[in-house]
Amino acid sequence: MPATLDTLDSVLKEFYLGPIQDQLNNEVLALELMEKASVDWSGKRVIIPVHTSRNSGVGYRAEGGTLPTAGSQGFAQLQVQAEFMYGRFEVSGPAIAAAKTGGKNSFISYVDAEMTKLVSDIRNEANQTTFSGGRVIGYLNEKKDKGNGALWEFSGDIAKLKELVDEALAVDKLALCVLNGRDLQPCDPGDAADSIADCIAVNTTTGLITLNTLDTTGVPNGVACPVLLRAADQPAVVLAAATVNSALAGVFGLAGAGGTNEPQGIFSNLSDPVIFGNGTDGAAAAPNTVRDGSGELIGNVHSGDDGGDDNRAALSLGELQRLVDQIDVESGEAPDIFLVHPVFRQAYAGLMVATSNNNNNLVVDTTSAGKGDAGFSAFSFNNIPFRSSRHAPKGMVVALHTPSWKLCELESGGFADLDGAVLSRTANADKWEGFYRWYYNQVCLRPGANGILVGFDFPGAGDGD
């Protein structure tokens, strides 16, 4: 029996809607690491209460003394808005005609590449957005005051930054704002303009970016500075009256003058000054304020190199321990996974060798015999395993406390078939199309239980100026 559109649509549902969903669940990093939260949506938003401070009404008193002043627990409300991810495919009328004579298998073979490759593209985009989705795209770790044309070490989504710069240079430079680490204040609180810089060029090999005048000398040692896209909805004290050039519309989910339609990635969850209000009551920050550094909704982002010579620091076990200890101090928790780029393993393997005093950093289990192997199948630090992802930035270690991360889904990912059909006619064209949609966001309930270490050397980074 020749295939019809009705029978072809049934085959698509049977062979693709289930298996492709499973492939996405197994391969997207966000879904692997973040538990799906059961939340009640109010429209496109969900509100999650979090505990931020203890009751201060406790203390020792003399017999018959005045009782402590009554206090109360502190809470904040995380307001999470769903973002909408789409993937679209289409097949031509001639393909439909071939299917009618060749049967279902002929059509399925033709469509297979379109649908499976589309899911692969969605997986790549979601994996990247897990790190750099939203306005925070990376970090600067150097402390210096440099004028126009100076090189700066950048740790983050440098490929994304380069594409944004290339788009903006068609009309103007890409403007960034750089904040003072954990305080999330302008690098120079006395002169907010010193925290705004135009990104002129990006070198994806060395990890160096070229900026105009920027001063980070007032930033404390060991602190990395979040780099945010300069956008109309950023605090006025950071951005003055400027906006992102409209030429960036549509790039990586950017909309109009710099708003973002992306889910909030790890960087934004830990370092966006307005994502969760002022860190106290969860309300949206006022236009002329940034989040108070004493808030509980800030992550731990450290720098392994405070120099200004554009030469990244060698990887240090001591810096890794400092990050883990700081997370313990802030939250009483410990990360359960480190996310790194694959090239990180080369640097880390170099630390696991004998030193001049015949000590070494490698713990070897000799309880049972085995074959000799010069490589490593797995790495860990303090029994915390490293997991590599090609979308994790080079020269960076992301320490995650995965129980504090939640994936909030308004609609699980899948090919749309609300009208009972996977394929629909394309207007004014001899084509049929379908699309994949996923409505979700990712949220960190305890940013202080997570951290990032930046500024380390990596193979191929080279030297700066």
SELOVO-391288 format. One record per residue (C-alpha): x, y, z; residue number from 1; residue in one letter. Coordinates in nm, 3 decimals, decimal comma. Layout:
# residues N
TORKOL  X  Y  Z  NUM  a
...
//
This chain:
# residues 465
TORKOL  0,000  0,000  0,000  1  m
TORKOL  0,150  0,340  -0,092  2  p
TORKOL  0,243  0,565  0,196  3  a
TORKOL  0,016  0,857  0,279  4  t
TORKOL  0,084  1,156  0,495  5  l
TORKOL  -0,129  1,000  0,769  6  d
TORKOL  0,067  0,672  0,769  7  t
TORKOL  0,401  0,855  0,747  8  l
TORKOL  0,306  1,068  1,045  9  d
TORKOL  0,221  0,759  1,246  10  s
TORKOL  0,559  0,608  1,163  11  v
TORKOL  0,736  0,927  1,270  12  l
TORKOL  0,560  0,917  1,606  13  k
TORKOL  0,638  0,550  1,658  14  e
TORKOL  1,003  0,558  1,561  15  f
TORKOL  1,116  0,906  1,666  16  y
TORKOL  0,916  1,069  1,943  17  l
TORKOL  1,024  0,812  2,201  18  g
TORKOL  1,379  0,721  2,098  19  p
TORKOL  1,490  1,078  2,031  20  i
TORKOL  1,362  1,190  2,370  21  q
TORKOL  1,568  0,912  2,530  22  d
TORKOL  1,878  1,019  2,338  23  q
TORKOL  1,837  1,374  2,461  24  l
TORKOL  1,796  1,265  2,821  25  n
TORKOL  2,110  1,053  2,805  26  n
TORKOL  2,337  1,304  2,638  27  e
TORKOL  2,248  1,658  2,751  28  v
TORKOL  2,470  1,758  3,041  29  l
TORKOL  2,201  1,965  3,214  30  a
TORKOL  1,970  1,667  3,238  31  l
TORKOL  2,245  1,435  3,354  32  e
TORKOL  2,359  1,655  3,641  33  l
TORKOL  2,046  1,839  3,747  34  m
TORKOL  1,748  1,677  3,907  35  e
TORKOL  1,413  1,762  3,754  36  k
TORKOL  1,226  1,968  4,010  37  a
TORKOL  0,857  1,920  4,078  38  s
TORKOL  0,734  2,279  4,085  39  v
TORKOL  0,404  2,463  4,045  40  d
TORKOL  0,417  2,706  3,756  41  w
TORKOL  0,229  3,035  3,763  42  s
TORKOL  0,217  3,124  3,398  43  g
TORKOL  0,576  3,113  3,273  44  k
TORKOL  0,727  3,158  3,621  45  r
TORKOL  0,782  2,949  3,929  46  v
TORKOL  0,875  3,077  4,277  47  i
TORKOL  1,109  2,869  4,493  48  i
TORKOL  1,158  2,970  4,859  49  p
TORKOL  1,509  2,933  5,003  50  v
TORKOL  1,647  2,972  5,355  51  h
TORKOL  1,912  3,247  5,371  52  t
TORKOL  1,973  3,336  5,738  53  s
TORKOL  1,933  3,203  6,093  54  r
TORKOL  1,729  3,338  6,384  55  n
TORKOL  1,944  3,591  6,573  56  s
TORKOL  1,731  3,565  6,888  57  g
TORKOL  1,956  3,320  7,071  58  v
TORKOL  2,219  3,374  7,340  59  g
TORKOL  2,329  3,302  7,699  60  y
TORKOL  2,189  3,510  7,986  61  r
TORKOL  2,227  3,529  8,361  62  a
TORKOL  1,966  3,371  8,582  63  e
TORKOL  1,659  3,590  8,569  64  g
TORKOL  1,813  3,802  8,294  65  g
TORKOL  1,634  3,956  8,000  66  t
TORKOL  1,563  3,708  7,724  67  l
TORKOL  1,725  3,761  7,382  68  p
TORKOL  1,546  3,988  7,140  69  t
TORKOL  1,317  3,781  6,924  70  a
TORKOL  1,445  3,711  6,577  71  g
TORKOL  1,330  3,514  6,278  72  s
TORKOL  1,456  3,295  6,002  73  q
TORKOL  1,551  3,464  5,675  74  g
TORKOL  1,406  3,350  5,346  75  f
TORKOL  1,431  3,455  4,984  76  a
TORKOL  1,221  3,374  4,682  77  q
TORKOL  1,392  3,255  4,367  78  l
TORKOL  1,179  3,362  4,073  79  q
TORKOL  1,252  3,136  3,777  80  v
TORKOL  1,112  3,204  3,432  81  q
TORKOL  1,094  2,935  3,167  82  a
TORKOL  1,296  2,993  2,851  83  e
TORKOL  1,196  2,838  2,522  84  f
TORKOL  1,429  2,634  2,303  85  m
TORKOL  1,332  2,529  1,952  86  y
TORKOL  1,469  2,323  1,668  87  g
TORKOL  1,305  2,313  1,327  88  r
TORKOL  1,333  2,078  1,028  89  f
TORKOL  1,156  2,048  0,694  90  e
TORKOL  1,120  1,805  0,403  91  v
TORKOL  1,031  1,892  0,047  92  s
TORKOL  0,733  1,796  -0,162  93  g
TORKOL  0,946  1,574  -0,390  94  p
TORKOL  1,052  1,373  -0,085  95  a
TORKOL  0,688  1,322  0,001  96  i
TORKOL  0,624  1,211  -0,357  97  a
TORKOL  0,911  0,964  -0,343  98  a
TORKOL  0,771  0,822  -0,023  99  a
TORKOL  0,435  0,758  -0,186  100  k
TORKOL  0,601  0,531  -0,443  101  t
TORKOL  0,891  0,400  -0,237  102  g
TORKOL  0,702  0,326  0,080  103  g
TORKOL  0,756  0,416  0,443  104  k
TORKOL  1,117  0,300  0,463  105  n
TORKOL  1,217  0,529  0,179  106  s
TORKOL  1,070  0,828  0,356  107  f
TORKOL  1,207  0,733  0,697  108  i
TORKOL  1,560  0,701  0,555  109  s
TORKOL  1,536  1,047  0,405  110  y
TORKOL  1,396  1,211  0,718  111  v
TORKOL  1,632  1,024  0,953  112  d
TORKOL  1,922  1,261  0,889  113  a
TORKOL  1,709  1,571  0,939  114  e
TORKOL  1,555  1,466  1,269  115  m
TORKOL  1,853  1,297  1,430  116  t
TORKOL  2,091  1,575  1,328  117  k
TORKOL  1,847  1,830  1,464  118  l
TORKOL  1,848  1,658  1,802  119  v
TORKOL  2,229  1,656  1,795  120  s
TORKOL  2,228  2,032  1,733  121  d
TORKOL  1,984  2,084  2,021  122  i
TORKOL  2,207  1,874  2,245  123  r
TORKOL  2,514  2,082  2,161  124  n
TORKOL  2,333  2,410  2,220  125  e
TORKOL  2,186  2,294  2,552  126  a
TORKOL  2,524  2,162  2,667  127  n
TORKOL  2,690  2,497  2,596  128  q
TORKOL  2,407  2,690  2,760  129  t
TORKOL  2,453  2,480  3,073  130  t
TORKOL  2,770  2,679  3,131  131  f
TORKOL  2,726  3,024  2,974  132  s
TORKOL  2,354  3,073  2,925  133  g
TORKOL  2,230  3,418  3,021  134  g
TORKOL  2,432  3,735  3,061  135  r
TORKOL  2,747  3,610  3,236  136  v
TORKOL  2,974  3,463  2,969  137  i
TORKOL  3,298  3,426  3,166  138  g
TORKOL  3,555  3,586  3,397  139  y
TORKOL  3,866  3,805  3,403  140  l
TORKOL  4,129  3,721  3,663  141  n
TORKOL  4,407  3,977  3,608  142  e
TORKOL  4,464  4,280  3,830  143  k
TORKOL  4,582  4,578  3,626  144  k
TORKOL  4,492  4,919  3,488  145  d
TORKOL  4,534  4,918  3,113  146  k
TORKOL  4,433  5,148  2,831  147  g
TORKOL  4,299  5,084  2,484  148  n
TORKOL  4,428  4,773  2,305  149  g
TORKOL  4,548  4,583  2,613  150  a
TORKOL  4,525  4,204  2,634  151  l
TORKOL  4,335  4,039  2,919  152  w
TORKOL  4,309  3,676  3,028  153  e
TORKOL  3,956  3,551  2,979  154  f
TORKOL  3,813  3,229  3,119  155  s
TORKOL  3,472  3,137  2,987  156  g
TORKOL  3,278  3,078  2,670  157  d
TORKOL  3,536  3,240  2,443  158  i
TORKOL  3,381  3,100  2,124  159  a
TORKOL  3,053  3,266  2,213  160  k
TORKOL  3,232  3,591  2,298  161  l
TORKOL  3,414  3,587  1,964  162  k
TORKOL  3,094  3,541  1,768  163  e
TORKOL  2,931  3,824  1,959  164  l
TORKOL  3,232  4,048  1,894  165  v
TORKOL  3,239  3,958  1,525  166  d
TORKOL  2,872  4,045  1,496  167  e
TORKOL  2,907  4,372  1,683  168  a
TORKOL  3,216  4,488  1,492  169  l
TORKOL  3,006  4,512  1,179  170  a
TORKOL  2,872  4,833  1,334  171  v
TORKOL  3,040  4,891  1,669  172  d
TORKOL  3,240  4,722  1,943  173  k
TORKOL  3,083  4,480  2,188  174  l
TORKOL  3,043  4,645  2,528  175  a
TORKOL  3,100  4,441  2,844  176  l
TORKOL  3,073  4,520  3,212  177  c
TORKOL  3,319  4,367  3,459  178  v
TORKOL  3,220  4,331  3,825  179  l
TORKOL  3,424  4,305  4,141  180  n
TORKOL  3,413  3,935  4,211  181  g
TORKOL  3,208  3,813  4,503  182  r
TORKOL  3,090  4,164  4,595  183  d
TORKOL  2,934  4,194  4,249  184  l
TORKOL  3,002  4,565  4,249  185  q
TORKOL  3,174  4,766  3,973  186  p
TORKOL  3,551  4,701  3,971  187  c
TORKOL  3,592  5,065  4,073  188  d
TORKOL  3,284  5,149  4,285  189  p
TORKOL  3,382  5,516  4,278  190  g
TORKOL  3,378  5,530  3,900  191  d
TORKOL  3,140  5,282  3,740  192  a
TORKOL  3,264  5,379  3,396  193  a
TORKOL  3,593  5,205  3,477  194  d
TORKOL  3,400  4,880  3,487  195  s
TORKOL  3,274  4,912  3,130  196  i
TORKOL  3,497  4,807  2,843  197  a
TORKOL  3,460  4,754  2,472  198  d
TORKOL  3,579  4,413  2,354  199  c
TORKOL  3,778  4,475  2,037  200  i
TORKOL  3,917  4,131  1,951  201  a
TORKOL  3,916  3,771  2,076  202  v
TORKOL  4,186  3,505  2,040  203  n
TORKOL  4,027  3,166  2,092  204  t
TORKOL  4,366  2,990  2,089  205  t
TORKOL  4,546  3,187  2,360  206  t
TORKOL  4,236  3,272  2,561  207  g
TORKOL  4,325  3,643  2,551  208  l
TORKOL  4,082  3,921  2,463  209  i
TORKOL  4,158  4,281  2,365  210  t
TORKOL  3,978  4,554  2,560  211  l
TORKOL  3,984  4,927  2,580  212  n
TORKOL  4,048  5,104  2,913  213  t
TORKOL  3,971  4,890  3,218  214  l
TORKOL  4,089  4,912  3,581  215  d
TORKOL  4,067  4,609  3,812  216  t
TORKOL  4,341  4,709  4,057  217  t
TORKOL  4,084  4,760  4,332  218  g
TORKOL  3,968  4,400  4,317  219  v
TORKOL  4,082  4,186  4,614  220  p
TORKOL  4,345  3,918  4,559  221  n
TORKOL  4,217  3,576  4,465  222  g
TORKOL  3,896  3,716  4,316  223  v
TORKOL  3,779  3,662  3,959  224  a
TORKOL  3,561  3,927  3,793  225  c
TORKOL  3,238  3,824  3,617  226  p
TORKOL  3,203  3,953  3,260  227  v
TORKOL  2,847  4,042  3,165  228  l
TORKOL  2,700  4,142  2,833  229  l
TORKOL  2,621  4,510  2,840  230  r
TORKOL  2,245  4,526  2,821  231  a
TORKOL  1,959  4,768  2,878  232  a
TORKOL  1,829  4,569  3,175  233  d
TORKOL  2,160  4,577  3,363  234  q
TORKOL  2,196  4,806  3,668  235  p
TORKOL  2,237  5,168  3,563  236  a
TORKOL  2,534  5,216  3,796  237  v
TORKOL  2,721  4,959  3,587  238  v
TORKOL  2,598  5,044  3,241  239  l
TORKOL  2,506  5,411  3,245  240  a
TORKOL  2,268  5,470  2,953  241  a
TORKOL  2,428  5,241  2,695  242  a
TORKOL  2,280  4,932  2,536  243  t
TORKOL  2,404  4,643  2,329  244  v
TORKOL  2,403  4,716  1,959  245  n
TORKOL  2,092  4,582  1,786  246  s
TORKOL  2,317  4,394  1,541  247  a
TORKOL  2,342  4,124  1,810  248  l
TORKOL  1,972  4,040  1,791  249  a
TORKOL  1,924  3,669  1,744  250  g
TORKOL  2,282  3,567  1,833  251  v
TORKOL  2,284  3,290  2,094  252  f
TORKOL  1,932  3,373  2,205  253  g
TORKOL  1,994  3,745  2,246  254  l
TORKOL  1,686  3,954  2,181  255  a
TORKOL  1,674  4,317  2,075  256  g
TORKOL  1,898  4,543  2,282  257  a
TORKOL  2,066  4,275  2,487  258  g
TORKOL  1,799  4,081  2,672  259  g
TORKOL  1,853  3,706  2,668  260  t
TORKOL  1,615  3,422  2,593  261  n
TORKOL  1,859  3,158  2,715  262  e
TORKOL  1,825  2,952  3,033  263  p
TORKOL  2,051  3,073  3,313  264  q
TORKOL  2,378  2,880  3,299  265  g
TORKOL  2,623  2,799  3,576  266  i
TORKOL  2,804  3,133  3,537  267  f
TORKOL  2,484  3,337  3,560  268  s
TORKOL  2,346  3,136  3,852  269  n
TORKOL  2,662  3,204  4,051  270  l
TORKOL  2,754  3,555  3,935  271  s
TORKOL  2,467  3,752  3,781  272  d
TORKOL  2,404  4,053  4,009  273  p
TORKOL  2,031  4,075  3,940  274  v
TORKOL  1,920  3,723  3,854  275  i
TORKOL  1,781  3,666  4,203  276  f
TORKOL  1,735  4,021  4,324  277  g
TORKOL  1,949  4,163  4,601  278  n
TORKOL  2,020  3,838  4,782  279  g
TORKOL  1,785  3,923  5,068  280  t
TORKOL  1,422  3,925  4,962  281  d
TORKOL  1,442  3,786  4,610  282  g
TORKOL  1,277  4,094  4,457  283  a
TORKOL  1,407  4,240  4,135  284  a
TORKOL  1,697  4,475  4,203  285  a
TORKOL  1,633  4,845  4,161  286  a
TORKOL  1,769  4,993  3,836  287  p
TORKOL  2,056  5,168  4,015  288  n
TORKOL  2,169  4,891  4,247  289  t
TORKOL  2,360  4,566  4,233  290  v
TORKOL  2,339  4,270  4,463  291  r
TORKOL  2,490  4,314  4,807  292  d
TORKOL  2,801  4,099  4,857  293  g
TORKOL  2,668  3,988  5,196  294  s
TORKOL  2,380  3,804  5,029  295  g
TORKOL  2,354  3,428  5,045  296  e
TORKOL  2,278  3,381  4,675  297  l
TORKOL  2,631  3,429  4,543  298  i
TORKOL  2,873  3,157  4,433  299  g
TORKOL  3,245  3,126  4,507  300  n
TORKOL  3,457  3,229  4,208  301  v
TORKOL  3,833  3,236  4,267  302  h
TORKOL  4,131  3,331  4,056  303  s
TORKOL  4,444  3,120  4,040  304  g
TORKOL  4,648  3,412  3,902  305  d
TORKOL  4,635  3,773  4,024  306  d
TORKOL  4,923  3,894  3,806  307  g
TORKOL  4,896  4,136  3,519  308  g
TORKOL  5,142  3,979  3,277  309  d
TORKOL  4,888  3,782  3,071  310  d
TORKOL  5,065  3,456  3,157  311  n
TORKOL  4,828  3,215  3,321  312  r
TORKOL  4,922  3,038  3,643  313  a
TORKOL  5,020  2,674  3,652  314  a
TORKOL  4,751  2,444  3,788  315  l
TORKOL  4,781  2,416  4,165  316  s
TORKOL  4,643  2,155  4,402  317  l
TORKOL  4,655  2,419  4,674  318  g
TORKOL  4,415  2,643  4,478  319  e
TORKOL  4,177  2,352  4,430  320  l
TORKOL  4,185  2,290  4,804  321  q
TORKOL  4,126  2,660  4,874  322  r
TORKOL  3,813  2,653  4,660  323  l
TORKOL  3,681  2,340  4,830  324  v
TORKOL  3,754  2,490  5,174  325  d
TORKOL  3,579  2,817  5,086  326  q
TORKOL  3,270  2,628  4,972  327  i
TORKOL  3,275  2,442  5,306  328  d
TORKOL  3,303  2,770  5,498  329  v
TORKOL  3,018  2,932  5,304  330  e
TORKOL  2,775  2,644  5,301  331  s
TORKOL  2,894  2,351  5,509  332  g
TORKOL  2,879  2,142  5,192  333  e
TORKOL  3,135  1,999  4,955  334  a
TORKOL  3,118  1,973  4,575  335  p
TORKOL  3,053  1,625  4,443  336  d
TORKOL  3,183  1,680  4,089  337  i
TORKOL  3,437  1,895  3,904  338  f
TORKOL  3,356  1,992  3,545  339  l
TORKOL  3,658  2,061  3,323  340  v
TORKOL  3,758  2,079  2,957  341  h
TORKOL  3,926  1,761  2,825  342  p
TORKOL  4,266  1,936  2,798  343  v
TORKOL  4,257  1,992  3,175  344  f
TORKOL  4,345  1,626  3,221  345  r
TORKOL  4,686  1,685  3,065  346  q
TORKOL  4,774  1,949  3,325  347  a
TORKOL  4,630  1,748  3,611  348  y
TORKOL  4,816  1,433  3,509  349  a
TORKOL  5,138  1,637  3,529  350  g
TORKOL  5,072  1,700  3,898  351  l
TORKOL  5,042  1,329  3,971  352  m
TORKOL  5,415  1,255  3,945  353  v
TORKOL  5,702  1,216  4,187  354  a
TORKOL  5,856  1,535  4,328  355  t
TORKOL  6,220  1,612  4,409  356  s
TORKOL  6,186  1,485  4,766  357  n
TORKOL  6,044  1,154  4,644  358  n
TORKOL  5,694  1,248  4,750  359  n
TORKOL  5,409  1,247  4,503  360  n
TORKOL  5,050  1,356  4,468  361  n
TORKOL  4,930  1,024  4,335  362  l
TORKOL  4,761  0,767  4,559  363  v
TORKOL  4,806  0,417  4,416  364  v
TORKOL  4,595  0,119  4,516  365  d
TORKOL  4,832  -0,181  4,530  366  t
TORKOL  4,596  -0,426  4,696  367  t
TORKOL  4,563  -0,628  4,378  368  s
TORKOL  4,789  -0,693  4,081  369  a
TORKOL  4,707  -0,545  3,741  370  g
TORKOL  4,856  -0,465  3,407  371  k
TORKOL  5,076  -0,161  3,361  372  g
TORKOL  4,912  0,141  3,199  373  d
TORKOL  5,074  0,481  3,151  374  a
TORKOL  4,744  0,666  3,123  375  g
TORKOL  4,450  0,734  3,353  376  f
TORKOL  4,091  0,633  3,299  377  s
TORKOL  3,959  0,863  3,573  378  a
TORKOL  4,076  1,158  3,782  379  f
TORKOL  3,965  1,287  4,119  380  s
TORKOL  4,067  1,532  4,394  381  f
TORKOL  3,974  1,461  4,756  382  n
TORKOL  3,760  1,178  4,616  383  n
TORKOL  3,566  1,432  4,408  384  i
TORKOL  3,566  1,307  4,048  385  p
TORKOL  3,649  1,519  3,745  386  f
TORKOL  3,415  1,501  3,451  387  r
TORKOL  3,515  1,650  3,117  388  s
TORKOL  3,296  1,830  2,869  389  s
TORKOL  3,412  1,993  2,549  390  r
TORKOL  3,189  2,292  2,627  391  h
TORKOL  3,358  2,352  2,963  392  a
TORKOL  3,601  2,645  2,921  393  p
TORKOL  3,974  2,577  2,915  394  k
TORKOL  4,176  2,691  3,216  395  g
TORKOL  3,874  2,660  3,446  396  m
TORKOL  3,748  2,417  3,710  397  v
TORKOL  3,376  2,424  3,791  398  v
TORKOL  3,296  2,273  4,131  399  a
TORKOL  2,932  2,166  4,151  400  l
TORKOL  2,722  2,055  4,443  401  h
TORKOL  2,473  1,879  4,219  402  t
TORKOL  2,191  1,839  4,479  403  p
TORKOL  2,157  2,219  4,479  404  s
TORKOL  2,086  2,233  4,103  405  w
TORKOL  1,737  2,185  3,966  406  k
TORKOL  1,597  2,166  3,616  407  l
TORKOL  1,259  2,336  3,606  408  c
TORKOL  1,057  2,220  3,305  409  e
TORKOL  0,740  2,388  3,193  410  l
TORKOL  0,732  2,147  2,897  411  e
TORKOL  0,967  1,851  2,852  412  s
TORKOL  1,162  1,836  2,528  413  g
TORKOL  1,001  1,665  2,233  414  g
TORKOL  0,876  1,706  1,879  415  f
TORKOL  0,558  1,911  1,875  416  a
TORKOL  0,242  1,720  1,783  417  d
TORKOL  -0,028  1,919  1,958  418  l
TORKOL  -0,263  1,879  1,661  419  d
TORKOL  -0,187  1,509  1,632  420  g
TORKOL  0,066  1,552  1,352  421  a
TORKOL  0,443  1,576  1,356  422  v
TORKOL  0,450  1,732  1,008  423  l
TORKOL  0,259  2,040  0,895  424  s
TORKOL  0,238  2,222  0,562  425  r
TORKOL  0,470  2,519  0,509  426  t
TORKOL  0,280  2,822  0,386  427  a
TORKOL  0,348  2,928  0,026  428  n
TORKOL  0,605  2,652  -0,033  429  a
TORKOL  0,619  2,292  -0,147  430  d
TORKOL  0,751  2,182  0,190  431  k
TORKOL  0,642  2,014  0,511  432  w
TORKOL  0,801  2,090  0,848  433  e
TORKOL  0,817  1,991  1,210  434  g
TORKOL  0,979  2,137  1,516  435  f
TORKOL  1,120  2,036  1,852  436  y
TORKOL  1,044  2,245  2,161  437  r
TORKOL  1,168  2,248  2,519  438  w
TORKOL  1,048  2,499  2,782  439  y
TORKOL  1,279  2,501  3,083  440  y
TORKOL  1,533  2,680  3,298  441  n
TORKOL  1,803  2,570  3,539  442  q
TORKOL  1,840  2,712  3,887  443  v
TORKOL  2,090  2,679  4,171  444  c
TORKOL  1,919  2,673  4,511  445  l
TORKOL  2,248  2,715  4,702  446  r
TORKOL  2,506  2,914  4,501  447  p
TORKOL  2,738  2,923  4,802  448  g
TORKOL  2,773  2,544  4,784  449  a
TORKOL  2,926  2,578  4,436  450  n
TORKOL  3,236  2,745  4,297  451  g
TORKOL  3,459  2,815  3,999  452  i
TORKOL  3,838  2,841  3,976  453  l
TORKOL  3,977  3,035  3,678  454  v
TORKOL  4,306  3,167  3,541  455  g
TORKOL  4,501  2,843  3,487  456  f
TORKOL  4,728  2,764  3,197  457  d
TORKOL  4,621  2,507  2,940  458  f
TORKOL  4,793  2,345  2,639  459  p
TORKOL  4,810  2,589  2,350  460  g
TORKOL  4,738  2,900  2,556  461  a
TORKOL  5,078  3,055  2,480  462  g
TORKOL  5,199  3,383  2,624  463  d
TORKOL  5,041  3,726  2,631  464  g
TORKOL  5,199  4,065  2,583  465  d
//
